[in-house]
Amino acid sequence: MNRNRSSRSTCTLETLERRSLLSATISGAVMRDVSGNGLSIDDTPLAGVTVKLYADLNANGKVDATDGAALASKVSAAGTGAFSFTGLGTGKFVLEETAGANQVRTFPYVTNDIAVNVTNANGTYADNVFANYVKTFDATAISNISYTINGTTIVTTLTGNVNEGDTVKVNFTVAAGKTVELTLVSYKAPAPYSDAENIQFQTIYQVATGVFGAGQHSLTVKVPNCYFQLDFVGGKAISPFGPAGSKILYGPQGRLISFVNGGTKPCDCEKTGNEGLTPGFWKNHLGQWQGYSPNQTLESVFDVPDSLGLDNTTLIQALNFGGGPGVQGAAQNLFRHAVAAILNAAHVLVEYPLTRTQIITQVNAALASNNASTITALKDQLDTYNNAGGGIDAHGNPI
């Protein structure tokens, strides 16, 4: 029997689909803090700094014994200062920076940790930035330092010789073969002394700075006619000084030559009234901020409960908060208006209904209650104050 064997059974191999494994990335950069004032636009990339990644096993936003050993370690790249950790799953992580030799961390202000909550399995979590001030000032490059007070009296120390309203000239010699940047700067101060809590509220009154080669030189500034601080330092002037616990100060940065505090009366008292500007105003007019900087953290101003995970959130980020459900959402809404409130109270031309101390005390108490209704009630009050108008216009002119 003839059989037709010409037909053959065939099978088709399906082309394998290209599939990518879900994996998240945490990235950022290490910057060189040129002015020593924390993270700012004048910073430049800093290479060679070690950044480690930890699993935040107890979800407290910082590295501790519970978290165990680092998952990975990276060194900030030449030219960009960048670092990146890839192939991560979802969960909570902490980045920890180890400042290089002869460096001090200036951002984040009071911790070397940045908490990152990875919720998207293939997302990228970027913009995690550390800033370090590199100690390069050589105090041995200058000598023969003296101070001329009001054009007549020459002294060799500032202490006991400077009064409010004085004009002070510093005289100095730069050694042969040396080049050094030096600054003489006077500040308006909230008291006739400086401590960890009040120094962040000092504001520059006059500043003189320059880069000097070998030879004799001088710098001159006037001291305000009120509480003051006067500093002769290496490098650029700091404004504002950092919050308590930070290294945004001349001493920790290794460049303080001499300073003095004094004065007999307040400079700009906080006047209360019925003026206030919105979170949107302060978000869009950074040049009008006084006493605070956009990259300053919430924790540097308020007592932020660890449960909120917002310690390292900056003031400018808080002005963009959109709220949400529960205590977390209520706290974000409060922070949006609380930041606007302290900026209103801090500005010399805005007569806000509350002082900064009153705002901070009330915000801390509301957050400590862990009650969404209590937090929202204070937010509503500050919202009303922040919409009163008046004070200044977009150019800082009084209204």
C-alpha positions in Angstrom: 0.0 0.0 0.0 1.3 3.3 -1.0 1.5 5.9 1.7 2.0 9.6 1.2 4.9 10.5 3.2 5.3 13.9 1.6 3.5 15.7 4.4 5.5 16.2 7.5 4.4 17.6 10.8 6.1 20.8 11.7 6.5 22.8 14.9 7.2 26.4 15.2 9.6 27.7 17.9 8.2 30.9 19.5 10.7 33.7 19.7 11.6 34.3 23.3 10.3 37.7 24.6 12.9 40.2 25.7 12.2 40.7 29.3 14.1 42.9 31.7 14.3 42.2 35.4 12.8 44.8 37.6 15.6 46.7 39.4 15.8 50.0 41.1 18.6 52.5 41.2 19.7 54.9 43.9 22.1 57.6 42.7 23.4 61.0 43.6 26.6 63.0 43.9 29.2 64.4 46.3 29.9 68.1 45.9 32.7 70.4 47.1 31.2 73.1 49.3 33.2 76.1 48.0 31.8 78.7 50.4 31.3 76.4 53.4 27.6 77.3 53.7 26.1 74.0 52.9 24.7 72.9 49.5 24.5 75.8 47.1 24.7 76.6 43.4 28.4 77.5 43.6 29.4 74.0 44.6 31.6 71.8 42.3 31.9 68.0 42.0 34.1 66.3 44.5 35.7 63.0 43.6 37.2 60.2 45.7 34.6 60.2 48.5 33.2 56.9 49.7 29.4 56.4 49.9 28.0 53.2 51.3 24.5 51.8 50.9 22.7 50.1 53.8 19.3 48.3 54.1 17.4 50.3 56.7 16.1 47.2 58.5 14.4 49.1 61.4 13.2 51.9 59.1 14.5 54.8 61.2 16.2 56.7 58.4 19.8 56.3 59.8 22.5 53.7 59.9 22.8 51.8 63.2 23.8 48.4 64.5 20.4 46.8 63.5 21.2 47.4 59.8 24.3 45.3 59.8 27.0 45.6 57.2 26.8 47.8 54.1 25.2 46.2 51.0 27.7 48.0 48.7 30.2 50.8 48.5 30.9 53.4 45.8 33.5 56.2 45.3 32.3 59.5 43.9 33.5 59.8 40.3 36.1 62.2 38.9 34.6 65.1 37.0 31.0 64.6 38.2 31.2 63.5 41.9 28.5 61.0 40.9 27.7 57.6 42.5 25.1 55.0 41.7 23.8 51.7 43.2 21.8 49.5 40.8 20.0 46.2 40.8 18.0 47.0 44.0 14.6 45.8 45.1 12.0 47.7 46.9 12.4 48.7 50.5 14.0 51.3 52.7 17.7 52.1 52.4 20.2 54.6 53.8 23.2 56.2 52.1 26.1 57.0 54.4 29.0 59.2 53.3 32.5 59.1 54.8 34.2 62.5 54.3 37.7 62.3 52.9 40.8 63.4 54.7 40.8 67.1 55.6 37.1 67.4 54.7 34.1 68.2 56.8 30.5 67.4 55.7 28.3 70.4 55.4 25.2 68.8 53.8 23.1 67.1 55.1 23.6 69.6 57.9 23.6 67.4 61.0 23.9 63.8 59.7 26.0 61.9 57.2 23.0 59.7 56.3 20.3 60.1 53.6 17.2 57.9 53.8 15.8 56.6 50.5 12.4 54.8 50.3 12.3 52.6 47.1 8.7 52.0 46.2 9.0 51.4 42.4 10.8 48.2 41.6 12.4 49.6 38.4 12.5 53.3 39.4 15.5 55.6 39.7 15.9 57.5 43.0 18.4 60.3 42.1 19.4 63.7 43.5 20.8 62.3 46.8 23.5 64.9 47.4 26.3 65.2 50.0 28.5 68.3 50.3 31.9 68.5 51.9 34.1 71.5 52.7 37.7 70.8 51.9 40.1 72.4 54.4 42.7 74.2 52.3 43.3 77.4 54.3 47.0 77.8 55.4 47.1 80.1 58.4 50.9 80.1 58.3 50.7 82.1 55.1 49.8 85.3 56.9 51.5 87.2 59.6 51.8 90.7 61.2 48.1 90.9 61.8 46.8 94.1 63.4 43.5 96.0 63.5 42.9 99.7 63.0 39.8 100.9 64.8 38.0 104.0 63.4 41.2 105.0 61.5 43.2 105.9 64.6 43.7 103.1 67.2 45.9 100.2 66.2 45.5 96.9 68.3 46.6 93.4 67.9 43.4 91.7 69.1 39.7 92.3 68.4 38.5 91.2 71.9 37.7 94.2 74.1 38.6 96.7 71.3 35.6 96.7 69.0 32.2 98.4 69.7 29.0 98.7 67.8 29.2 101.2 65.0 33.0 101.0 64.7 34.9 100.9 61.4 37.5 98.1 61.5 40.5 97.6 59.2 42.6 94.4 59.4 46.2 94.7 58.3 48.2 91.6 57.4 51.2 90.3 55.4 51.1 87.4 53.0 54.3 85.3 52.9 56.5 85.2 49.8 55.3 82.5 47.3 51.9 82.2 48.9 48.4 83.1 47.7 45.5 83.1 50.1 41.8 84.1 50.1 40.8 86.2 53.1 37.6 87.8 54.4 36.6 90.4 57.0 32.9 90.3 57.7 30.5 91.9 60.1 27.2 90.4 61.1 24.0 91.7 62.7 23.4 89.3 65.6 20.4 88.4 67.8 22.5 88.8 70.9 25.9 90.2 72.1 27.2 86.6 72.1 27.0 83.6 69.8 26.0 80.1 70.6 24.9 77.0 68.8 21.2 78.1 68.8 21.4 81.8 67.9 24.3 81.9 65.4 22.2 80.7 62.5 20.1 83.9 62.7 23.1 86.3 62.1 22.9 88.2 58.9 25.8 89.8 57.0 26.1 93.6 57.5 29.3 94.3 55.5 31.8 92.0 53.9 35.3 92.6 52.3 37.1 89.8 50.7 39.9 89.1 48.2 42.7 86.8 47.0 46.1 88.1 48.0 49.6 87.4 47.0 52.8 88.2 48.8 53.0 91.5 50.5 51.1 93.8 52.9 47.3 94.1 52.5 44.2 95.2 54.4 40.4 94.8 54.5 37.9 97.2 56.0 34.3 96.8 57.1 31.9 98.7 59.4 30.3 97.1 62.4 26.5 97.5 62.8 25.2 99.9 65.4 23.6 97.0 67.4 24.4 93.4 68.5 27.2 92.2 66.2 29.8 89.6 65.4 33.0 90.4 63.5 35.1 87.7 61.8 38.5 87.6 60.1 38.7 84.3 58.3 40.3 82.4 55.5 38.1 81.7 52.4 34.7 83.1 51.7 32.0 84.5 54.1 29.4 82.1 55.5 25.7 83.2 55.4 23.7 81.9 57.0 25.6 79.9 59.6 24.5 76.3 60.1 22.0 75.0 62.6 23.2 73.5 65.9 25.2 70.4 65.4 26.4 71.3 61.9 29.8 72.3 60.6 28.7 75.4 58.8 31.0 77.4 61.0 34.4 78.9 60.5 36.0 76.9 63.4 35.1 73.4 62.3 36.2 74.3 58.7 39.7 75.3 60.0 39.7 78.8 58.8 38.9 81.1 61.8 41.6 83.6 62.4 39.9 86.0 64.9 36.4 87.1 65.9 34.6 89.2 68.4 31.0 89.6 69.6 29.4 92.7 71.2 26.8 95.4 71.1 24.4 96.9 73.6 21.0 96.8 71.8 19.0 94.6 69.4 19.3 95.1 65.6 16.0 94.2 64.1 13.3 93.3 66.6 10.7 90.9 65.3 7.6 93.2 65.0 4.3 91.4 65.0 1.3 92.5 63.0 -1.1 91.3 60.4 1.1 90.6 57.4 2.0 87.4 55.7 3.0 85.9 52.4 2.1 82.5 50.9 4.2 79.4 50.5 4.0 80.1 46.8 5.6 83.5 47.2 8.5 82.1 49.2 9.0 79.2 46.8 9.3 81.6 43.9 11.4 84.3 45.5 14.4 82.7 47.1 16.3 86.0 47.0 14.0 87.4 49.7 14.8 84.7 52.3 16.4 86.0 55.5 17.9 83.9 58.3 17.3 80.6 56.5 18.5 78.9 53.3 16.4 76.8 50.9 18.6 73.7 51.4 18.4 73.8 55.2 16.6 70.7 56.5 13.3 70.6 58.4 15.0 69.0 61.3 17.4 71.9 61.6 14.4 74.2 62.4 11.7 71.9 63.9 11.6 68.8 66.0 10.5 66.3 63.3 9.2 63.0 64.6 11.2 60.1 63.2 8.0 58.3 62.2 7.5 60.9 59.5 10.8 60.2 57.8 11.2 63.9 56.8 14.3 64.9 58.8 16.4 65.5 55.7 13.7 67.1 53.7 14.8 70.7 52.8 12.8 73.8 53.4 12.3 74.4 49.7 11.0 70.8 49.3 8.6 71.3 52.1 7.1 74.4 50.3 6.2 72.0 47.5 4.4 69.4 49.8 1.0 68.3 48.5 -0.3 66.7 51.7 -2.1 63.3 51.7 -4.1 61.1 54.1 -3.6 60.6 57.8 -1.0 62.1 60.1 1.7 61.9 57.4 -0.4 64.0 55.0 -1.5 66.4 57.7 2.1 66.9 58.7 3.2 67.7 55.2 0.4 70.3 54.8 1.5 71.8 58.1 5.2 72.0 57.1 4.3 73.8 53.8 2.7 76.6 55.8 5.1 76.4 58.8 8.1 77.1 56.5 6.3 80.0 54.9 5.5 81.2 58.5 9.1 81.3 59.7 10.2 83.0 56.5 7.5 85.7 57.1 8.5 86.1 60.7 12.2 86.2 59.9 11.9 89.0 57.3 12.6 92.4 58.8 9.9 94.1 56.6 7.1 91.5 57.3 5.1 92.0 60.5 3.8 88.5 61.0 1.3 87.7 63.7 3.7 85.2 65.4 7.4 85.3 66.2 9.7 82.5 65.0 9.9 81.1 68.6 6.1 81.0 68.8 5.8 79.3 65.4 8.4 76.6 66.1 7.0 75.9 69.6 3.4 75.5 68.2 4.6 73.3 65.2 6.6 71.0 67.5 3.7 70.6 69.9 1.3 69.8 67.1 3.6 67.2 65.5 4.3 65.6 68.9 0.5 65.1 69.4 0.5 62.6 66.4 -3.1 63.7 65.9 -4.1 64.6 62.3 -6.9 66.9 63.5 -4.6 68.9 65.9 -2.0 69.2 63.1 -4.5 70.3 60.6 -6.0 72.9 63.0 -2.6 74.6 63.2 -2.1 74.4 59.5 -5.4 76.2 58.9 -4.3 78.9 61.3 -1.0 79.5 59.6 -2.7 79.3 56.2 -4.9 82.3 57.2 -1.9 84.2 58.5 0.1 83.4 55.3 -2.6 84.8 53.1 -2.9 88.2 54.8 -0.7 89.9 52.3 1.4 93.0 52.8 5.0 93.2 54.0 7.1 93.1 50.8 6.6 92.8 47.1 8.4 90.5 44.7 11.5 92.7 44.7 11.7 93.0 48.5 10.3 96.5 48.6 8.0 97.4 51.5 4.3 97.5 50.8 
